[in-house]
Amino acid sequence: MNISQSNKEAFKNPWVLGMLLFLATFLTANGIFIYLAFSSPPNLVVEDFYERGEHYIEAHELVEKQKALGWTGQIMTPANTRVNEHQQYEVLIQGKHSAALDLDSVTLHAYRPSDARADFAVEMEPSNPGMYGADVSFNLPGIWDVIIVAKKDEHEFMVTKRMTISP
């Protein structure tokens, strides 16, 4: 009887063949992953990374200014949101002590994290004191970041909400 440990021919030994097969599988899988990484770069790479880094600092300073204003805001969205369906989106923005504000401009910005080409902005119109609304239709399903930017004189206030649009 010829035991595998005492076999003098290496390529007939099942342990050697198993190790070679494992090594070949490991190297092939890594080669495929490396090829895929270079042939299709991630979609979330931005070309203006430096400018966005500078904008981050400005946004941090803006948040501190907003806290000093004492304004509050709440975005009101429809219960069921669907693609290509015009629906009313509203925002309630109040000053200190819940006082209604008469703002110069209110803009709804919709950002799709996975596809910057789908981003859009809509001007909101006043409906009641402190209430602003716009008729909005999202053209793609998925996750969207809604940012409302309200301006009065030199003051700027932002309210954000992440939402999912159904197909």
C-alpha positions in Angstrom: 0.0 0.0 0.0 1.4 3.4 -1.0 0.5 6.2 1.5 0.4 9.7 0.2 3.0 11.0 2.7 5.6 8.5 1.5 4.9 9.1 -2.2 8.1 10.4 -3.8 6.4 11.9 -6.8 5.1 15.4 -5.7 2.5 15.9 -8.4 0.8 12.6 -7.6 0.5 13.6 -3.9 -3.1 14.8 -3.2 -1.9 17.3 -0.7 0.4 19.0 -3.2 -2.3 19.0 -5.8 -4.8 20.5 -3.3 -2.4 23.3 -2.4 -1.6 24.1 -6.0 -5.4 24.1 -6.9 -6.0 26.4 -3.9 -3.2 28.8 -5.0 -4.4 28.9 -8.6 -8.0 29.6 -7.4 -6.8 32.4 -5.1 -4.6 34.1 -7.8 -7.3 33.8 -10.4 -9.9 35.4 -8.1 -7.6 38.3 -7.2 -6.7 38.8 -10.9 -10.5 39.1 -11.7 -11.0 41.6 -8.8 -8.1 43.7 -9.9 -9.3 43.8 -13.5 -12.8 44.8 -12.4 -11.5 47.5 -10.1 -9.5 49.2 -12.9 -12.0 48.6 -15.8 -15.1 50.1 -14.0 -14.2 52.9 -11.5 -16.7 53.7 -8.8 -19.6 56.1 -9.7 -19.2 58.2 -6.7 -15.8 59.7 -7.7 -16.1 63.5 -8.0 -13.9 65.6 -10.2 -13.9 68.7 -8.0 -12.8 67.1 -4.7 -10.7 70.0 -3.7 -13.5 72.6 -4.1 -15.8 70.3 -2.2 -13.3 70.1 0.6 -13.2 73.9 0.8 -17.0 74.0 0.6 -17.1 71.7 3.7 -15.4 74.3 5.8 -17.8 77.0 4.6 -20.7 74.7 5.3 -19.5 74.1 8.9 -19.3 77.9 9.4 -22.8 78.2 8.0 -24.1 75.7 10.5 -22.7 77.8 13.3 -24.3 80.9 11.9 -27.7 79.1 11.6 -27.5 78.0 15.3 -27.0 81.7 16.2 -30.1 82.7 14.2 -32.4 80.5 16.2 -34.5 79.6 13.2 -36.2 76.2 12.9 -37.5 74.4 9.9 -39.5 71.3 9.0 -39.9 69.7 5.6 -43.4 68.2 4.9 -43.4 65.5 2.2 -46.2 63.4 0.8 -46.7 60.0 2.5 -46.3 58.0 -0.8 -43.7 59.4 -3.2 -43.5 57.9 -6.7 -41.4 58.5 -9.8 -42.7 61.1 -12.3 -45.7 62.0 -10.1 -46.1 65.8 -9.4 -46.7 66.2 -5.6 -46.7 69.2 -3.3 -43.6 69.6 -1.0 -43.8 72.2 1.8 -41.5 73.6 4.3 -42.3 75.5 7.5 -39.6 78.0 8.6 -39.9 79.9 11.8 -37.7 82.4 13.6 -37.1 82.8 17.3 -40.2 82.2 19.5 -42.0 80.5 16.6 -42.4 83.7 14.7 -43.3 83.4 11.0 -40.6 84.7 8.7 -41.0 86.6 5.4 -38.0 85.3 3.4 -36.5 86.6 0.3 -36.1 83.2 -1.4 -36.7 79.6 -0.6 -35.2 76.9 -2.9 -35.6 73.1 -2.9 -32.5 71.3 -4.0 -32.8 67.6 -4.7 -29.6 65.5 -4.9 -29.3 61.9 -5.9 -26.2 60.5 -4.1 -25.7 57.8 -6.8 -26.1 60.0 -9.9 -25.3 63.7 -9.9 -26.8 64.1 -13.4 -30.3 63.7 -11.9 -29.9 66.6 -9.4 -32.3 69.6 -9.8 -33.5 72.7 -7.9 -37.0 74.3 -7.7 -38.0 77.7 -6.3 -40.6 77.5 -3.6 -43.5 80.0 -3.4 -45.0 81.4 -0.2 -48.4 79.9 0.7 -49.0 81.0 4.4 -46.8 83.0 6.8 -43.7 80.9 7.2 -44.9 78.2 4.8 -43.4 77.7 1.4 -44.4 75.1 -1.2 -43.5 73.7 -4.6 -44.9 71.1 -7.0 -42.0 68.6 -7.5 -41.6 65.5 -9.6 -38.7 63.1 -9.2 -37.5 61.4 -12.4 -35.7 58.4 -10.9 -36.5 56.0 -8.0 -34.2 55.5 -5.1 -32.6 57.6 -2.3 -32.7 61.4 -2.6 -31.4 64.1 -0.3 -33.7 67.1 -0.2 -32.1 70.4 1.0 -34.2 73.5 1.5 -32.2 76.7 1.4 -34.0 79.8 2.8 -32.4 83.3 2.4 -33.3 86.6 4.1 -31.0 89.5 3.6 -27.5 88.1 4.3 -28.8 85.2 6.4 -29.1 81.7 5.0 -30.8 78.7 6.6 -30.8 75.1 5.5 -33.2 72.2 6.3 -32.4 68.7 5.1 -34.2 65.4 4.7 -33.3 62.1 3.1 -36.2 60.3 1.3 -36.9 57.3 -0.8 -38.8 57.6 -4.0 -40.7 54.5 -5.1 -40.7 53.2 -8.7 
